[in-house]
């Protein structure tokens, strides 16, 4: 999740519903590049996308042969994700649910659990607790991938949002509270060029954490 330059009010659910109500399609619909690079090296199995938004990552995973599920706080986002899966011809390999990640738990476990930009400002979500709970969704031999903004994703954020506390790879690892049954595959900062909806390029950096359950 990523917020825009609006005044914070209400619950995270209400804020995100209002955000999605602004227009039909607030994300690009393209797969996150980090997810594509990680999942591209894995054998397709069961995947779960935390904070799936309008379904771009889930649809891409299904197109690669994964049985992919997505969960998001916003029912509007989930409706759009479902439509996107039907439009791409992968509805039979996808499932979406509108629930709160702070309390929701899936049935069964997953070979890949991914969270791409699961961040919410100015209305906060219990992100560290969500990441800790996410480790329990991973099957033996499976991976958890967390990609986060480690710096402002665009150069035009209003000043009140520039004070947002961006996570580091080490902080996300600490939040997961991993035991001996895990291997850290990657925990690093990755620079990239982001493009605003208006087409303006901006250099930014992401935090990437990949862990594997033994």
C-alpha positions in Angstrom: 0.0 0.0 0.0 1.1 3.5 -0.6 -0.8 6.7 0.3 -1.2 10.0 -1.5 -1.2 13.6 -0.4 -4.5 13.7 1.6 -5.4 14.6 5.1 -5.6 11.7 7.5 -9.0 10.9 8.9 -10.9 7.9 10.1 -9.8 4.3 10.2 -7.3 2.7 7.7 -10.2 0.9 6.1 -12.2 4.1 5.6 -9.1 6.0 4.4 -8.2 3.4 1.8 -11.8 3.1 0.5 -11.8 6.8 0.0 -8.5 6.6 -1.8 -9.7 4.0 -4.2 -12.9 5.9 -4.8 -10.9 8.8 -6.3 -10.7 7.0 -9.7 -10.9 3.6 -11.3 -7.4 2.4 -11.2 -4.8 4.0 -8.9 -2.0 1.6 -9.6 -0.3 0.6 -12.9 -1.5 -3.0 -13.0 2.0 -4.2 -13.7 3.9 -6.7 -11.6 6.3 -5.4 -9.1 9.8 -5.9 -10.5 11.3 -7.3 -7.3 8.5 -9.9 -7.1 9.0 -10.9 -10.7 12.7 -11.4 -10.2 12.3 -13.5 -7.1 9.2 -15.6 -8.2 10.8 -16.1 -11.6 13.4 -18.3 -10.0 10.9 -20.4 -8.0 8.8 -23.4 -9.0 5.2 -22.3 -9.1 3.0 -23.4 -6.2 0.6 -21.6 -3.9 1.2 -17.8 -3.4 -0.4 -15.2 -1.2 -0.1 -11.4 -1.8 -0.6 -9.3 1.4 -2.1 -5.9 0.5 -2.8 -7.0 -3.0 -4.4 -3.7 -4.1 -5.9 -4.0 -7.6 -4.4 -7.3 -8.2 -1.4 -6.7 -10.5 1.0 -9.0 -8.7 -1.6 -11.8 -8.2 -2.6 -11.8 -11.8 1.0 -12.0 -12.9 1.7 -14.9 -10.5 -1.3 -16.7 -11.9 -0.1 -16.1 -15.4 3.2 -17.8 -14.4 1.3 -20.9 -13.2 0.9 -20.1 -9.5 -2.3 -20.6 -7.6 -2.4 -17.1 -6.3 -4.5 -15.4 -3.6 -4.7 -11.8 -2.6 -5.9 -10.0 0.5 -6.6 -6.3 0.9 -8.3 -4.0 3.4 -10.3 -2.4 0.7 -13.3 -4.2 -0.8 -13.1 -1.8 -3.8 -9.6 -2.9 -4.5 -10.6 -6.5 -4.2 -13.4 -6.0 -6.7 -11.0 -4.5 -9.2 -8.5 -7.3 -8.6 -11.2 -9.9 -9.3 -12.2 -8.1 -12.5 -8.5 -7.9 -13.6 -8.1 -11.6 -13.1 -11.1 -12.4 -15.2 -9.9 -10.0 -17.9 -6.5 -11.8 -18.0 -8.1 -15.2 -18.2 -6.7 -16.4 -14.9 -9.8 -16.3 -12.6 -9.6 -20.0 -12.0 -6.1 -19.7 -10.5 -6.8 -16.6 -8.3 -8.8 -15.8 -5.2 -9.3 -12.4 -3.5 -10.6 -11.5 0.0 -11.3 -8.2 1.7 -10.0 -8.5 5.2 -7.8 -6.8 7.8 -4.3 -8.3 7.8 -4.0 -7.5 11.5 -6.5 -10.2 12.4 -7.0 -12.4 9.3 -5.4 -15.8 8.9 -5.5 -18.1 5.8 -6.5 -21.7 5.5 -3.3 -23.7 4.8 0.1 -22.4 4.0 1.9 -21.0 1.0 5.1 -21.6 -1.0 5.4 -17.8 -1.5 4.1 -15.0 0.6 4.7 -11.6 -0.7 4.1 -8.0 0.5 4.9 -5.3 -2.0 4.9 -1.8 -0.5 2.6 -2.8 2.4 2.8 0.8 3.8 0.1 3.2 4.7 0.5 6.8 5.5 -0.8 9.1 6.9 -3.1 6.5 8.4 -1.0 3.8 10.0 -1.5 0.0 10.0 0.2 -2.4 12.4 2.8 -3.3 9.8 5.4 -4.9 12.1 2.8 -7.2 13.6 1.5 -8.1 10.1 5.0 -9.1 9.0 5.4 -11.2 12.2 2.1 -13.0 11.6 3.0 -13.5 7.9 5.9 -15.8 8.8 3.2 -18.3 10.0 1.7 -18.4 6.6 4.8 -19.8 4.9 5.1 -23.6 4.1 8.3 -25.5 4.8 10.7 -24.7 2.0 8.6 -21.6 1.1 9.7 -17.9 0.9 8.5 -14.7 2.4 9.3 -11.6 0.3 8.8 -8.1 1.6 9.5 -5.1 -0.7 9.1 -1.7 0.9 9.7 2.0 0.1 13.0 2.9 1.9 12.7 6.5 0.7 10.0 8.7 -0.8 8.7 7.0 -3.9 8.1 10.2 -5.7 9.7 13.7 -5.5 6.4 15.5 -5.1 5.2 14.2 -1.7 3.9 17.0 0.5 6.1 18.0 3.4 3.8 16.4 6.0 4.4 13.0 4.5 8.1 13.3 4.2 8.4 12.6 7.9 7.1 9.1 7.4 9.4 6.5 9.0 10.6 4.3 6.1 11.7 0.8 7.2 15.1 -0.6 6.8 15.8 -4.3 5.8 17.2 -4.9 9.4 14.0 -3.5 10.9 11.8 -5.7 8.8 13.8 -8.7 9.7 13.5 -7.8 13.4 9.7 -7.4 13.0 9.5 -10.9 11.6 11.1 -12.4 14.8 12.6 -15.3 12.8 13.8 -18.4 14.7 16.4 -21.0 13.8 14.1 -22.5 11.2 14.7 -19.7 8.7 17.4 -18.7 6.2 17.9 -15.0 5.2 18.2 -15.1 1.4 18.5 -11.3 1.0 18.2 -8.2 3.1 19.3 -5.1 1.2 18.6 -1.7 -0.3 18.0 -1.6 -4.0 17.9 1.7 -6.0 15.5 2.1 -8.8 13.9 4.7 -11.1 10.2 5.4 -10.3 7.8 7.1 -12.6 4.8 9.2 -11.4 1.4 8.8 -13.1 2.2 12.0 -14.9 5.4 10.4 -16.4 8.0 12.2 -14.3 11.1 10.0 -13.4 12.4 10.0 -9.8 15.3 8.1 -8.3 14.4 6.2 -5.1 15.4 3.1 -3.2 13.5 0.0 -2.0 14.1 -2.2 1.0 14.1 -5.9 -0.1 13.9 -8.8 2.4 13.6 -12.4 1.3 13.6 -15.2 3.8 13.1 -19.0 3.4 11.6 -21.4 5.9 13.7 -24.5 6.2 
